[in-house]
Amino acid sequence: MNVMPPVALPAAPIARASAIIAAAHQLLAALERGQRIDSAALRTAMEVGFEASDVTGVWDWKTAYEACECATVLFLRKYGPALFRKADTSAARLTALSKITGLLPTHTRRSEESQALQQFSTPVPLGLA
């Protein structure tokens, strides 16, 4: 008899959102310190937020990138007004946003579905435009 290990079911929408926000808050702390978020740091934040590894299937790297985007929004909600007062031109704002997003990992891990459907996030500096 083959016994398969238990596989975690995807989190309910509210629990999933809460886990993403929890991971985003951990990532926000790194952004506030000006610390680059690498794959290891992102994995740790996701494992803490979801209380599970990606191998369980509870979260994937697309979800991890969503947590990075949430962390960026949290950062801009907290520091954006002051940042934009100091960077009073579009060029200065673009530079500031590029510095923030430069701390985030690139979206190098994409599912076949995302690639097939051309589902890509809009980069924050492009969103400014």
C-alpha beads as a LAMMPS data file, in Angstrom:
LAMMPS data file: protein, C-alpha beads

129 atoms
128 bonds

1 atom types
1 bond types

-500.0 500.0 xlo xhi
-500.0 500.0 ylo yhi
-500.0 500.0 zlo zhi

Masses

1 110.0

Atoms # bond

1 1 1 0.000 0.000 0.000
2 1 1 1.370 3.403 -0.982
3 1 1 0.838 6.056 1.628
4 1 1 1.003 9.598 0.366
5 1 1 2.126 12.314 2.774
6 1 1 -0.594 14.811 3.669
7 1 1 -0.717 17.833 1.424
8 1 1 -1.923 21.104 2.849
9 1 1 -4.997 22.527 1.199
10 1 1 -4.903 26.084 -0.123
11 1 1 -5.768 28.576 2.586
12 1 1 -9.237 30.095 2.723
13 1 1 -9.293 33.555 1.121
14 1 1 -9.300 35.513 4.393
15 1 1 -6.603 33.351 5.974
16 1 1 -4.570 33.584 2.756
17 1 1 -4.852 37.383 2.697
18 1 1 -3.889 37.562 6.379
19 1 1 -0.837 35.394 5.724
20 1 1 0.236 37.576 2.787
21 1 1 -0.146 40.716 4.926
22 1 1 1.842 39.101 7.757
23 1 1 4.650 38.310 5.312
24 1 1 4.414 41.838 3.873
25 1 1 4.887 43.366 7.325
26 1 1 8.066 41.332 7.790
27 1 1 9.285 42.506 4.402
28 1 1 8.335 46.091 5.276
29 1 1 10.751 45.971 8.200
30 1 1 13.550 45.063 5.778
31 1 1 12.567 47.866 3.385
32 1 1 12.557 50.348 6.260
33 1 1 16.155 49.359 7.021
34 1 1 17.100 49.702 3.346
35 1 1 17.903 46.000 3.306
36 1 1 17.765 44.017 0.077
37 1 1 15.191 41.225 0.130
38 1 1 16.698 38.120 -1.410
39 1 1 15.024 34.770 -2.070
40 1 1 16.018 33.420 1.339
41 1 1 14.519 36.397 3.180
42 1 1 11.380 36.214 1.073
43 1 1 11.023 32.477 1.709
44 1 1 11.433 33.048 5.465
45 1 1 8.784 35.791 5.506
46 1 1 6.380 33.564 3.585
47 1 1 7.025 30.559 5.811
48 1 1 6.361 32.670 8.905
49 1 1 3.255 34.279 7.394
50 1 1 1.769 31.007 6.136
51 1 1 3.265 28.834 8.862
52 1 1 4.291 26.414 6.113
53 1 1 6.889 25.890 3.402
54 1 1 6.141 26.328 -0.277
55 1 1 6.554 22.572 -0.755
56 1 1 3.251 22.086 1.095
57 1 1 1.448 23.892 -1.703
58 1 1 -0.087 26.453 0.639
59 1 1 1.816 29.265 -1.069
60 1 1 3.810 29.646 -4.262
61 1 1 6.314 32.173 -5.562
62 1 1 3.638 34.203 -7.325
63 1 1 2.078 34.688 -3.890
64 1 1 5.493 35.621 -2.487
65 1 1 5.829 38.329 -5.123
66 1 1 2.356 39.572 -4.125
67 1 1 3.658 39.900 -0.558
68 1 1 6.535 42.033 -1.914
69 1 1 4.035 44.255 -3.708
70 1 1 2.004 44.561 -0.501
71 1 1 5.169 45.496 1.396
72 1 1 5.846 48.198 -1.189
73 1 1 2.333 49.587 -0.740
74 1 1 2.726 49.522 3.052
75 1 1 6.059 51.337 2.705
76 1 1 4.574 54.004 0.435
77 1 1 1.535 54.462 2.669
78 1 1 3.843 55.056 5.614
79 1 1 6.644 57.056 3.989
80 1 1 5.244 58.141 0.618
81 1 1 3.954 61.582 1.616
82 1 1 7.286 62.594 3.184
83 1 1 9.235 60.968 0.375
84 1 1 7.234 62.797 -2.283
85 1 1 7.558 66.120 -0.455
86 1 1 11.337 65.758 -0.627
87 1 1 11.260 64.443 -4.205
88 1 1 9.134 67.186 -5.673
89 1 1 9.696 66.416 -9.373
90 1 1 8.584 63.407 -11.361
91 1 1 12.201 62.497 -12.075
92 1 1 13.099 62.593 -8.374
93 1 1 10.036 60.496 -7.507
94 1 1 10.950 57.964 -10.169
95 1 1 14.459 57.725 -8.713
96 1 1 13.088 57.224 -5.194
97 1 1 10.639 54.541 -6.322
98 1 1 13.368 52.793 -8.293
99 1 1 15.545 52.654 -5.164
100 1 1 12.728 51.062 -3.172
101 1 1 11.840 48.501 -5.821
102 1 1 15.530 47.790 -6.343
103 1 1 15.502 46.209 -2.890
104 1 1 12.907 43.643 -3.999
105 1 1 13.612 40.376 -5.799
106 1 1 12.828 40.143 -9.482
107 1 1 9.950 37.935 -10.560
108 1 1 12.113 35.143 -11.925
109 1 1 9.961 32.215 -10.833
110 1 1 6.861 32.151 -13.007
111 1 1 4.351 29.406 -13.503
112 1 1 3.709 28.060 -16.980
113 1 1 0.181 29.469 -16.713
114 1 1 1.460 32.981 -15.917
115 1 1 3.839 32.825 -18.857
116 1 1 1.210 31.443 -21.221
117 1 1 -1.309 34.128 -20.224
118 1 1 1.344 36.872 -20.119
119 1 1 0.418 37.737 -16.534
120 1 1 3.044 40.131 -15.234
121 1 1 2.901 42.755 -12.504
122 1 1 3.339 46.373 -13.447
123 1 1 6.659 47.647 -12.078
124 1 1 6.143 50.410 -9.510
125 1 1 8.196 53.035 -11.405
126 1 1 6.100 52.371 -14.514
127 1 1 2.971 52.745 -12.383
128 1 1 4.126 56.276 -11.546
129 1 1 4.062 57.123 -15.226

Bonds

1 1 1 2
2 1 2 3
3 1 3 4
4 1 4 5
5 1 5 6
6 1 6 7
7 1 7 8
8 1 8 9
9 1 9 10
10 1 10 11
11 1 11 12
12 1 12 13
13 1 13 14
14 1 14 15
15 1 15 16
16 1 16 17
17 1 17 18
18 1 18 19
19 1 19 20
20 1 20 21
21 1 21 22
22 1 22 23
23 1 23 24
24 1 24 25
25 1 25 26
26 1 26 27
27 1 27 28
28 1 28 29
29 1 29 30
30 1 30 31
31 1 31 32
32 1 32 33
33 1 33 34
34 1 34 35
35 1 35 36
36 1 36 37
37 1 37 38
38 1 38 39
39 1 39 40
40 1 40 41
41 1 41 42
42 1 42 43
43 1 43 44
44 1 44 45
45 1 45 46
46 1 46 47
47 1 47 48
48 1 48 49
49 1 49 50
50 1 50 51
51 1 51 52
52 1 52 53
53 1 53 54
54 1 54 55
55 1 55 56
56 1 56 57
57 1 57 58
58 1 58 59
59 1 59 60
60 1 60 61
61 1 61 62
62 1 62 63
63 1 63 64
64 1 64 65
65 1 65 66
66 1 66 67
67 1 67 68
68 1 68 69
69 1 69 70
70 1 70 71
71 1 71 72
72 1 72 73
73 1 73 74
74 1 74 75
75 1 75 76
76 1 76 77
77 1 77 78
78 1 78 79
79 1 79 80
80 1 80 81
81 1 81 82
82 1 82 83
83 1 83 84
84 1 84 85
85 1 85 86
86 1 86 87
87 1 87 88
88 1 88 89
89 1 89 90
90 1 90 91
91 1 91 92
92 1 92 93
93 1 93 94
94 1 94 95
95 1 95 96
96 1 96 97
97 1 97 98
98 1 98 99
99 1 99 100
100 1 100 101
101 1 101 102
102 1 102 103
103 1 103 104
104 1 104 105
105 1 105 106
106 1 106 107
107 1 107 108
108 1 108 109
109 1 109 110
110 1 110 111
111 1 111 112
112 1 112 113
113 1 113 114
114 1 114 115
115 1 115 116
116 1 116 117
117 1 117 118
118 1 118 119
119 1 119 120
120 1 120 121
121 1 121 122
122 1 122 123
123 1 123 124
124 1 124 125
125 1 125 126
126 1 126 127
127 1 127 128
128 1 128 129
